[in-house]
Amino acid sequence: MKSAVRVIGARLGMAAWLLAVWVVLWGRVDALIVAGGVVAVVIAYAVSRLPAVPLVTRIRPLRLAEAAAELAWDLLASSVVIGWHALRAPRRVRGAVIEVSARTRSELVLLAVTTSISLRPGTLLVDLDWERSILRIHGMPVRDRGEADAMRYSVLRTERRLMRALVTPEDTAKEGQE
């Protein structure tokens, strides 16, 4: 019974998200736009297999603020680094594809990590193996193994902060097994 409630809750969460996107795209809220959005969501669910919104059992606001502050700092720092390299010696900037084994099994946390990584200048998600939670990231500048390890550590640090901020059933179950 609890599982059915979770599935319905997750589906309603996705429907609410789609409706919110619909309203934002129209740029205003009125009864006709909301009704049209509800029809669009029903049609979308009828003709496709939309994913459920992964559930969060608890959000820790201070940890979430810490993760947001880290993202803001990473955006600033990586912009400066990439800008410096682009102006100084653009032809000599080297990159690498780095494989990172994530600890989380939560799709929500993985999605948050990959979004955070892809927003940073100089990094881009190349591949994500959902089943094994392996991320392949192209990063630059990466001139040696030390810089590659530093980038890998940065991704794992982001993941750890997001796992502490967004408590999910998948990661809670994993902790109980260890």
Buried (B, 14 or more C-beta within 10 A) or exposed (E): EEEEEEEEEBBEBBBEEBBEEBBEEBEEEEEEBBEBBBEBBEEBBEEEEBEBBBBBEEEEEEBBEBBEEBBEEBBEEBEEBBEEBEEEEEEEBEBBEBEBEBEBBBBBBBEBBBEBBEEBBBBBBBEBEEEEBEBBBBBBBBEEEEBBEEBBEBBBEBBBBBBBBBBBBBBEEBEEEE
